[in-house]
Amino acid sequence: MSTSRAVGRGIGTVVAALARVRSTDKPMHPRGTVHRGTLRRTGVADPVAGSGSPFLDTAGVDPVVVRVSRSVGLPRPWPDVNGLAIRVPTPDGPADLLLNGTGRGRLGRFVLAPSTRGVGRFCTTLLPLASPSGPVLVAAEPVGPLAWRLLWAPAWSRASAWRVFGRLELAPAEEAEDVDVTFDPAAGAPPGLTVPAWQRELRAPSYAAARRARGA
């Protein structure tokens, strides 16, 4: 058994245990709001400086569905890890990006960072996606109550290497609105990006446990 599969099974066991003790059908990210939104991609002027991914490098406008949440679901004012799940339409069906509150430096971008500031913290995909130029991370930097600047960077680059590729703007949601939408970033990625096999092995057991908790 591969290391990623073994670790994934361990995480899946923890998620299943959380599902049994929680009163909600979402063992992780149990509290959140779902919004309609618009992702405006600016593209890159110099193809040499791009990632090779059409999603990151080309201009466009995508209607998106976004869930803003707290990972553990601790009540305020307790700190928690912010979650930002983005569903992007593609010719092959919807693709999900899951970002969580982290640092932005070379190492900090891979470390979850609890915050008391709600959605007002830098977020990354935490795990790199494969692109034609190599492993990359996608990030979101808050610029307003319901707006984020979207960035990408080579996975192990300097903190100054983040490159803006778009802006995410959300429509307001009704208070406590949390429609039943399921995000699965291991199932696929936006055009030109690929979820590595080891990540699918790592994530699959926990997402399967979450789906069982919802009766899906």
N, C-alpha and C positions, 0 to 999 in steps of 0.2 A: 504494500500500500504506500502511495506517495505521501510525503510529509504534509502537503497542502490538503490532501483528502483526509488524513488523520486529524489535523487541526480543525478542519471544517466539521468533521463529525463531533468533535468536542464542543465546538461553538453551537452546533445544532442541538446538542443535549442540553446546554444551558438555556437556549431559547425555548425549548420545549418545556423545561422546568418553569421558566418565567410565565409561559402561557397557562400552566396549571394553577399558578398562585395569583395571577392578575384577574381582576374583575372585567377587564376589557378583552376584546378578541384580537388586539394588537400587542404582542408581547414586547416589541421594540417600537420606539417612536409612537407611543400610545396616544399622545395628545398633540393635535395639530389642526391646521385649517387648510382647506383646498381652495386654490385660486385659479382662475383663467388668467392668462398673461400673454405677453408678446416678447419674443426674443429677436432683437435686431442685430444681425451679424454685419460687421463692418468690412471684413475681408482684410487682406494684406496687400500693400502696394508692391512689395518686392517678393516674388515667388521664392527666391533663394532663402529668404528669411522665414518662410512658412514651414508648416509641419508636414505638408503633403496631404492633409485631410481636408476634403471639401467643406466639412462642417466648420473647421477652425479657420480656413484660409479664404473662403469666398463669401461675398456679401449676400444677404438674404433676410427674409422676415419669416419667422416661424410662429404660428399660434401654439402655445404650450399650456400644459396643465402642471401646476406646481403645488406641492404640499410642503408647508412650513411646519416644523415640529420640534419637539424636545425628545432626545434619544431615549433617555431613561424614563421620562415622564414625571420627574420630581416637581412638586408644587413650587410656585414662586413664593419667596425670593431665593429659594435654593438654586445654586448653580447647576447647569445641565449642559450637555453637548447639543448645540443647535443642529438641526437637520434641514436640508433643502433638497427635495426630490423634484427633478424636472423631467417631464415627459415630452419628447420631441417627435413630431411626425416625420417619417422617412418613406421612401418608395416601397420599402419592404415591411412597413408596419411601424408602430411606435417603438422608440428606443428611450430608455431611462438613464438619467445620470443621477447619482446619489452623492451629495456633498455633505460634509460634516465639519463642524467648527474645529479648526486646527491653527497652528502657527503658519507663517509664510516662508520661513527660512529653509535652508537646505535640508535640515533635519526636522525642524518643527512642523513642516508641511505633512509629515507622516505621523504626527502625534495628535491624538484627540485632545481638545482643550475646552473644559467646561467654562461656561460664562453665565453671568447674571444679566447680560444685556439683551436678552431675547435674540432677535435675528441679527443684531448689530455686531457680528464678528466675521472675520475672514474664514471662508470655508474652502475645502478642497475635496477632490474625489478620494483622497487618502491613499488609494491604491492606483498605480499607473495603468493607463490604457496604451495599447500598442498603436503606433501611427507609422506611416512610411518613413518618417525621420527618426524613429526610435520611441522609447517609452515616454509618455507625457502625462502630466496632471492637468486637470481642469479646475479652475477656482472661481469663486464669486466673492466680490468685495462690496459690502453694502454702501450705497450712496444716497439712500433715502429710506423712509419707512417701508416702502414696497418696491424698491429698485436696487439692482446690483450691477456692478461692472463685471463682465465676464472676462477671464484671462486663461491663458495656458502657458505652460513652460515645460522644457525637458525635465524629466523626473528628478535628476540630480544636479540641476543647474543652481547658480547663485540666486539669492533672494531678489536681486535686481533684474533677473532674466524674465520675469513674468511679462507677457505680451497681451494687451487688450485685444479681444476679438469681437466683443459685442456688449449689449446691454439688455438686461432682463427687467421688465416692468410688469407688475401684477395689478389686476383689478382688485378692489376691496372685496373681502369675503364677509358674509354675515357672521356675527359673533357666534363662535363655537361651531361653525359649519365644518364638518369633517365627513364628506361623502365617502362612500365605500369605493376607493380606488386603490389598486394594488400596484406598487412599483417593484420592478425586479431588474436592477442594473446588471445582473449576471447574464440575462437573457440575450442582450444585444447592445449595440452602441451606435451613436450617430455616424453618418457616412464618413468613411476614411479612418475610423477608429475601430479597434477590435478588443474584446475582452479576452485576455490571455486564458489559456486552459487552466492554469493553476488557480486563477481567481474564481473560475466557475466551480472548481472542486472545493475551494475554500468557502464560497458563499452558498452553494446549493443546499447543504443540509439545514442551515438556519432559515433560509427562505421556504424550504419545504415544511419545516416545523411551524413557521408563521402561517402558511396557507392551511395547514391542518387545524390550527387554532381558530381560524375563521370558518372552518367547515368547507373550504374550497377544494 
